[in-house]
Amino acid sequence: ALAAPAYAQTTVPMPPAPTLGPKAIPKFVDQLVIPPVYVPTAYVTDPFNLSRTIPYYEVDVKEYTQQILPTVDAKGKPTGFGPTTVWSYGGLTTLGTFANSPGATFEVTRGTPIMVKWINNLNASGKMLSHLFPVDPSIHWADPNNLGMMMPPPGGFPTTPPPFPPGFPNVQTPIPIVTHLHGGEVPSGSDGGPEQWWTQNRIHGHDYNTTITTDPNAAVYYYPNEQLPTTLWYHDHALGITRINVMSGLAGFYLLRDPNDPVAASLPSGAYEVPIVIQDRSFLANDPVTGNNEFWYDAIGIDPTVHPYWVPEFFGNTIMVNGKMWPNLNVEPTTYRFRLLDGSNARFYSLFFVDRVTKAVLPFTQIGTDGGYLGAPVPLTSLTIAPGERADIIVDFSGLPVGTQILLRNNAKAPFPMGAAPQGST
């Protein structure tokens, strides 16, 4: 048997005070946000087939504040929770211009390529923004300032999170980004590889590529959409900072459909087809700079004398679903199709549906996974998914009395499978 890596964690580190206690957050108060669908900003000539035009999208990355925590409890009493700073993919959607974390959803057709212009607009009033969490310059990372993999300076690395003290090399700005279509079969130049990054101020990674000429703070990627219909997702993938760029909010769904799919016609659709991304997060009770409930991320590395800010795994103490904390979804007495995505850094989920009162488990059916449909539907009472993994399931609520409350719960240990059991109430 292989020995576990020396850095493997055996217990989940609990976020320290002054992080927000998860039991103080009301559950099932806010309604689930279902991201709208991107719409093309234009139709352009296919650079690989000049006889046709294809959809063209523009999506930019900006910094926003988002009300992730509920503002009132179940009785309508104000919670006092403020907004959270996030980075978001934004663009033209069925609801107009939309920016949120997670970003809007791409719905694309098999056999019809698209092009997407990904724009780095991480600046505020003409000033470049800084990373929301500490960048660790001691590991191999995007390094737009060409600092190299830094050895500990005299006196060691700063022990406090940003802003770093005067004299310490600038590693927090500018911010490199690059978008990866996770699970997509794409040309290598549009893969969003770790070294294909670019910054708001026009610095490019070694492997930067754009399908067509574009602005220097952007890249245009080409997606053929020739693979089988499935649930994909897009997220940032910049070298050595993927963990903190995705933690900041850079993720969204990409649904590939086939107009000749004989199965799709029999599946729930429209309002009865719901994408669900599950992510664990922790929050500051009161950020000393903004006063908001900002995301907390460990600023103390696994080996602070060598890698001051890098940690191999993150486990939050709250559960965020589609950008809201423990939201509620009102369903009709019929069947639903849920496209599940584990968008967490390291947390596995063993998911099951249970009646809140009777504790009876509600069975469901899995019809697909990362690559598309399964060979046949599989009846289940629980399902385990790993970070980045997708599952396509059908849940039948038709036999339940009106007013029944069903909880989607998780009992996977963290780290999986030998770590600590999750707290039942959170």
C-alpha positions as CSV (number, residue, x, y, z in Angstrom):
1,A,0.0,0.0,0.0
2,L,1.2,3.5,-0.7
3,A,1.9,5.7,2.3
4,A,-0.2,8.8,2.7
5,P,1.6,12.1,1.7
6,A,3.2,13.8,4.6
7,Y,0.9,16.8,4.2
8,A,-2.3,14.8,4.2
9,Q,-4.7,16.0,6.8
10,T,-6.4,13.6,9.1
11,T,-8.8,16.0,10.7
12,V,-10.7,19.0,9.4
13,P,-9.1,22.2,10.7
14,M,-11.9,24.4,12.3
15,P,-11.8,28.0,11.1
16,P,-10.8,30.2,14.1
17,A,-12.6,33.1,15.6
18,P,-13.7,35.6,14.4
19,T,-15.3,33.4,11.8
20,L,-19.0,33.3,11.8
21,G,-20.5,30.4,13.7
22,P,-22.5,28.3,11.2
23,K,-25.3,27.6,13.7
24,A,-26.0,31.3,13.9
25,I,-27.0,31.3,10.2
26,P,-30.7,30.7,9.5
27,K,-31.4,27.8,7.1
28,F,-33.9,27.5,4.3
29,V,-34.8,31.2,4.4
30,D,-33.5,32.4,1.1
31,Q,-34.7,30.8,-2.1
32,L,-32.4,28.9,-4.4
33,V,-31.0,31.1,-7.1
34,I,-31.2,29.4,-10.6
35,P,-28.6,31.2,-12.8
36,P,-30.0,32.6,-16.0
37,V,-28.7,31.5,-19.4
38,Y,-26.1,33.4,-21.4
39,V,-27.3,34.7,-24.8
40,P,-24.9,35.5,-27.7
41,T,-23.7,39.1,-28.1
42,A,-23.2,38.4,-31.9
43,Y,-22.9,35.8,-34.5
44,V,-19.5,35.7,-36.2
45,T,-17.7,33.7,-38.9
46,D,-16.4,30.4,-37.7
47,P,-12.6,30.7,-38.1
48,F,-12.4,26.9,-38.9
49,N,-15.4,26.8,-41.3
50,L,-15.7,30.1,-43.2
51,S,-19.1,29.1,-44.7
52,R,-21.0,29.5,-41.5
53,T,-21.5,31.8,-38.6
54,I,-21.5,30.7,-34.9
55,P,-22.6,32.2,-31.6
56,Y,-20.2,34.6,-30.0
57,Y,-20.3,35.5,-26.3
58,E,-18.5,38.1,-24.2
59,V,-18.0,37.3,-20.5
60,D,-16.0,39.5,-18.1
61,V,-14.6,38.9,-14.7
62,K,-15.3,41.6,-12.2
63,E,-15.4,42.1,-8.4
64,Y,-18.8,42.6,-6.8
65,T,-20.5,42.3,-3.5
66,Q,-23.1,39.6,-3.2
67,Q,-25.7,38.9,-0.5
68,I,-24.8,35.3,0.2
69,L,-25.9,35.1,3.8
70,P,-29.6,35.6,4.7
71,T,-30.6,39.1,5.8
72,V,-33.6,37.9,7.8
73,D,-34.4,34.7,9.8
74,A,-37.5,32.5,9.4
75,K,-39.6,35.0,11.5
76,G,-38.5,38.0,9.4
77,K,-36.1,39.3,12.0
78,P,-33.0,41.0,10.6
79,T,-29.8,38.9,10.9
80,G,-27.4,41.8,10.5
81,F,-25.3,39.8,8.0
82,G,-23.7,41.9,5.4
83,P,-22.7,41.2,1.8
84,T,-19.6,39.3,0.7
85,T,-17.0,40.4,-1.9
86,V,-16.9,37.9,-4.8
87,W,-15.4,37.7,-8.2
88,S,-18.0,36.9,-10.8
89,Y,-18.3,36.0,-14.4
90,G,-20.8,38.4,-16.0
91,G,-22.4,38.9,-19.4
92,L,-25.6,39.2,-21.4
93,T,-28.3,36.7,-20.3
94,T,-31.9,35.9,-20.6
95,L,-32.4,38.3,-17.7
96,G,-30.3,41.0,-19.2
97,T,-26.8,41.8,-18.0
98,F,-26.1,39.4,-15.1
99,A,-23.2,39.1,-12.7
100,N,-23.2,36.6,-9.8
101,S,-21.3,33.7,-8.3
102,P,-21.9,31.2,-9.7
103,G,-22.0,32.8,-13.1
104,A,-24.7,32.4,-15.7
105,T,-25.2,29.1,-17.5
106,F,-24.1,28.3,-21.0
107,E,-26.7,26.2,-22.8
108,V,-25.2,25.0,-26.1
109,T,-26.1,22.7,-28.9
110,R,-24.1,19.6,-29.9
111,G,-22.5,20.2,-33.3
112,T,-22.7,24.0,-33.1
113,P,-19.4,25.5,-32.0
114,I,-19.3,28.7,-30.0
115,M,-16.6,31.3,-29.3
116,V,-16.3,33.1,-25.9
117,K,-14.3,36.2,-25.2
118,W,-13.2,35.9,-21.6
119,I,-12.2,39.4,-20.3
120,N,-10.2,40.2,-17.2
121,N,-11.8,43.4,-15.7
122,L,-10.5,43.0,-12.2
123,N,-9.9,46.7,-11.7
124,A,-11.8,49.4,-9.7
125,S,-11.9,53.0,-10.9
126,G,-8.9,52.4,-13.1
127,K,-6.9,50.7,-10.2
128,M,-5.9,47.1,-10.4
129,L,-7.5,45.0,-7.7
130,S,-5.6,42.6,-5.4
131,H,-6.3,38.9,-4.7
132,L,-8.9,38.3,-2.0
133,F,-6.7,35.7,-0.3
134,P,-2.9,35.4,0.2
135,V,-0.9,34.3,-2.9
136,D,1.9,31.9,-2.0
137,P,4.9,32.9,-4.1
138,S,7.0,29.9,-2.8
139,I,5.1,27.5,-5.1
140,H,5.0,27.3,-8.9
141,W,2.4,29.9,-9.8
142,A,1.4,32.3,-12.6
143,D,3.8,35.0,-11.3
144,P,2.9,38.0,-13.5
145,N,5.7,40.1,-11.8
146,N,8.4,37.5,-12.6
147,L,9.5,37.1,-9.0
148,G,10.3,33.4,-9.4
149,M,9.6,30.7,-6.8
150,M,10.6,32.7,-3.7
151,M,12.7,31.3,-1.0
152,P,12.0,32.6,2.6
153,P,13.4,36.1,2.9
154,P,15.6,37.2,5.9
155,G,13.4,37.0,8.9
156,G,10.9,34.7,7.1
157,F,7.7,35.3,5.2
158,P,5.2,37.8,6.7
159,T,3.0,36.0,9.1
160,T,0.0,38.3,8.6
161,P,-2.4,38.1,5.6
162,P,-2.4,40.9,3.0
163,P,-1.8,43.7,2.8
164,F,1.8,42.6,3.2
165,P,4.3,44.9,5.0
166,P,6.3,47.5,3.1
167,G,9.3,46.0,1.3
168,F,7.7,42.6,0.7
169,P,7.5,41.9,-3.1
170,N,4.2,42.6,-4.7
171,V,2.5,39.2,-5.1
172,Q,-1.1,40.2,-4.6
173,T,-1.6,42.2,-7.9
174,P,-2.1,42.1,-10.8
175,I,-4.5,39.1,-10.9
176,P,-4.0,36.4,-13.5
177,I,-7.1,34.5,-14.7
178,V,-7.8,31.8,-17.3
179,T,-11.0,29.9,-17.9
180,H,-11.1,26.2,-18.2
181,L,-14.1,24.2,-19.5
182,H,-14.0,21.3,-17.1
183,G,-14.8,18.1,-19.0
184,G,-15.0,19.8,-22.4
185,E,-13.4,18.3,-25.5
186,V,-11.7,21.4,-26.9
187,P,-8.6,22.5,-28.9
188,S,-5.5,22.8,-26.7
189,G,-5.3,26.5,-27.4
190,S,-8.8,27.0,-25.8
191,D,-8.3,24.6,-23.0
192,G,-7.6,27.2,-20.3
193,G,-4.4,25.5,-19.2
194,P,-2.6,26.9,-16.1
195,E,0.0,28.8,-18.1
196,Q,-2.5,30.3,-20.5
197,W,-3.4,33.1,-18.1
198,W,-3.6,36.9,-18.6
199,T,-4.0,39.9,-16.4
200,Q,-6.1,43.1,-16.5
201,N,-3.0,45.1,-17.3
202,R,-2.1,43.0,-20.4
203,I,0.5,40.6,-19.0
204,H,0.3,37.1,-20.6
205,G,1.4,33.7,-19.4
206,H,3.9,31.6,-21.4
207,D,1.2,29.6,-23.1
208,Y,-1.3,32.4,-23.7
209,N,-3.5,31.8,-26.7
210,T,-6.5,33.4,-28.4
211,T,-8.4,31.9,-31.3
212,I,-8.8,35.3,-32.9
213,T,-7.1,38.6,-32.2
214,T,-8.7,40.4,-29.3
215,D,-8.0,42.9,-26.5
216,P,-4.8,42.2,-24.5
217,N,-6.7,41.8,-21.3
218,A,-8.8,39.0,-22.8
219,A,-8.7,35.8,-24.8
220,V,-11.2,34.3,-27.2
221,Y,-11.8,30.5,-26.9
222,Y,-13.4,28.1,-29.4
223,Y,-15.6,25.3,-28.1
224,P,-16.6,22.7,-30.8
225,N,-19.4,21.1,-28.7
226,E,-19.0,17.8,-30.6
227,Q,-19.0,15.5,-27.5
228,L,-22.1,13.7,-26.1
229,P,-24.6,15.8,-24.3
230,T,-23.6,16.2,-20.7
231,T,-23.2,18.6,-17.7
232,L,-19.9,20.5,-17.9
233,W,-18.7,23.5,-15.8
234,Y,-16.3,26.4,-16.3
235,H,-14.0,27.8,-13.7
236,D,-10.7,29.6,-13.3
237,H,-7.5,27.5,-13.7
238,A,-4.6,29.9,-13.3
239,L,-1.3,28.3,-12.3
240,G,-0.8,27.9,-8.5
241,I,-3.9,30.1,-7.7
242,T,-6.8,28.1,-8.9
243,R,-7.8,27.3,-5.3
244,I,-8.1,31.0,-4.4
245,N,-9.6,32.2,-7.7
246,V,-12.4,29.6,-7.6
247,M,-12.8,30.3,-3.9
248,S,-13.4,33.9,-4.9
249,G,-16.3,32.9,-7.0
250,L,-15.2,32.0,-10.5
251,A,-17.3,29.1,-11.6
252,G,-20.5,28.3,-13.6
253,F,-22.4,25.6,-15.5
254,Y,-22.1,24.7,-19.2
255,L,-24.9,22.4,-20.4
256,L,-24.4,20.6,-23.7
257,R,-27.6,19.5,-25.3
258,D,-28.3,17.4,-28.4
259,P,-31.4,18.2,-30.5
260,N,-31.5,14.6,-31.7
261,D,-31.3,13.2,-28.1
262,P,-34.1,10.6,-27.8
263,V,-33.8,10.5,-24.0
264,A,-34.2,14.3,-23.4
265,A,-37.8,14.5,-24.6
266,S,-38.9,12.2,-21.7
267,L,-36.9,14.1,-19.0
268,P,-38.0,17.0,-16.8
269,S,-37.1,20.3,-18.4
270,G,-37.6,24.1,-18.1
271,A,-38.5,25.0,-14.5
272,Y,-38.2,21.3,-13.6
273,E,-34.5,21.0,-14.6
274,V,-32.3,22.6,-11.9
275,P,-28.5,23.0,-11.9
276,I,-27.1,22.8,-8.3
277,V,-23.5,23.6,-7.4
278,I,-22.6,22.7,-3.8
279,Q,-19.6,24.6,-2.2
280,D,-18.4,24.8,1.4
281,R,-17.4,28.2,2.7
282,S,-16.5,30.0,5.9
283,F,-17.1,33.7,6.7
284,L,-15.6,36.4,8.8
285,A,-17.9,37.6,11.5
286,N,-16.8,41.2,10.7
287,D,-14.1,42.0,8.2
288,P,-11.8,44.6,9.7
289,V,-11.5,46.5,6.5
290,T,-14.9,46.3,4.8
291,G,-17.1,45.5,7.8
292,N,-18.8,42.9,5.7
293,N,-19.1,39.1,6.1
294,E,-16.2,38.2,3.8
295,F,-15.1,34.8,2.9
296,W,-12.5,33.3,5.2
297,Y,-9.6,31.3,3.8
298,D,-6.7,30.0,5.9
299,A,-3.7,32.3,5.6
300,I,-1.3,30.0,7.5
301,G,0.4,27.5,5.2
302,I,0.9,23.8,5.9
303,D,4.6,24.5,6.4
304,P,4.9,28.2,7.1
305,T,8.7,28.3,7.0
306,V,8.7,27.1,3.4
307,H,5.2,27.5,1.9
308,P,3.8,30.3,4.1
309,Y,0.2,30.5,2.7
310,W,-0.4,27.3,0.8
311,V,-2.7,24.6,2.2
312,P,-3.5,21.3,0.4
313,E,-7.2,21.3,1.3
314,F,-9.9,23.6,2.4
315,F,-13.0,22.6,4.4
316,G,-15.5,25.3,5.1
317,N,-18.0,25.2,8.0
318,T,-21.1,26.3,6.0
319,I,-22.7,25.0,2.8
320,M,-23.4,27.4,-0.1
321,V,-25.7,26.3,-2.9
322,N,-25.8,28.4,-6.1
323,G,-24.4,31.3,-4.1
324,K,-26.8,31.2,-1.2
325,M,-26.4,29.7,2.3
326,W,-28.7,26.6,2.8
327,P,-31.4,27.8,0.4
328,N,-34.9,26.5,0.0
329,L,-36.4,25.3,-3.3
330,N,-40.2,25.1,-3.5
331,V,-41.1,22.1,-5.7
332,E,-44.3,21.0,-7.3
333,P,-45.6,17.4,-6.8
334,T,-43.9,16.1,-9.9
335,T,-40.5,14.9,-11.1
336,Y,-37.4,17.1,-11.3
337,R,-34.0,16.8,-12.9
338,F,-31.2,18.0,-10.8
339,R,-27.8,18.5,-12.3
340,L,-25.5,18.3,-9.3
341,L,-21.9,19.6,-9.2
342,D,-19.4,19.4,-6.3
343,G,-17.7,22.7,-6.7
344,S,-15.8,22.5,-3.4
345,N,-12.1,22.6,-3.0
346,A,-11.7,19.2,-1.2
347,R,-14.9,18.2,0.4
348,F,-16.7,15.1,-0.9
349,Y,-20.5,14.8,-0.5
350,S,-22.5,11.7,0.2
351,L,-25.9,13.0,-0.6
352,F,-29.4,11.7,0.3
353,F,-32.9,13.1,0.5
354,V,-34.8,12.7,3.8
355,D,-38.2,13.7,5.1
356,R,-37.6,16.4,7.8
357,V,-40.4,15.0,10.0
358,T,-40.6,11.3,9.4
359,K,-36.9,10.8,8.6
360,A,-37.9,8.5,5.7
361,V,-35.4,8.5,2.9
362,L,-36.6,9.5,-0.5
363,P,-35.2,7.4,-3.3
364,F,-34.0,8.9,-6.6
365,T,-32.6,7.8,-9.9
366,Q,-29.2,8.6,-11.4
367,I,-29.2,9.0,-15.2
368,G,-25.9,10.6,-15.9
369,T,-22.4,11.5,-14.8
370,D,-19.5,13.6,-16.0
371,G,-19.4,12.1,-19.5
372,G,-23.2,12.0,-20.2
373,Y,-25.9,9.4,-19.8
374,L,-25.3,6.1,-17.9
375,G,-26.0,2.9,-19.8
376,A,-29.3,2.6,-17.9
377,P,-31.0,4.5,-15.0
378,V,-29.8,3.5,-11.6
379,P,-32.1,3.7,-8.5
380,L,-30.3,5.0,-5.5
381,T,-30.9,6.2,-1.9
382,S,-27.5,8.0,-1.7
383,L,-24.8,9.3,-4.0
384,T,-21.2,10.2,-3.3
385,I,-19.5,12.9,-5.5
386,A,-16.0,14.3,-5.4
387,P,-14.7,17.8,-6.1
388,G,-15.3,18.7,-9.8
389,E,-17.6,15.7,-10.3
390,R,-21.2,16.0,-11.7
391,A,-24.2,13.8,-11.3
392,D,-27.5,13.9,-13.2
393,I,-30.4,12.7,-11.1
394,I,-34.2,12.4,-11.3
395,V,-36.2,13.0,-8.1
396,D,-40.0,12.3,-7.9
397,F,-41.9,14.4,-5.5
398,S,-45.3,13.5,-6.8
399,G,-46.3,11.1,-4.0
400,L,-45.7,13.5,-1.2
401,P,-48.3,15.5,0.6
402,V,-48.3,19.2,0.1
403,G,-46.2,20.9,2.7
404,T,-43.7,18.0,3.1
405,Q,-40.2,19.3,3.8
406,I,-37.4,17.3,2.2
407,L,-33.8,17.9,3.3
408,L,-30.9,17.2,0.9
409,R,-28.3,16.1,3.4
410,N,-24.6,15.0,3.4
411,N,-22.9,12.4,5.7
412,A,-19.5,12.1,3.9
413,K,-16.4,12.4,6.2
414,A,-13.8,15.1,5.5
415,P,-11.2,14.5,4.4
416,F,-12.9,11.6,2.6
417,P,-13.2,8.7,3.5
418,M,-11.3,8.6,6.8
419,G,-11.7,12.0,8.3
420,A,-14.2,13.6,10.6
421,A,-18.0,13.1,10.3
422,P,-19.9,16.3,9.4
423,Q,-21.9,18.1,12.0
424,G,-25.5,17.0,11.7
425,S,-27.0,20.4,12.1
426,T,-24.8,22.1,9.4
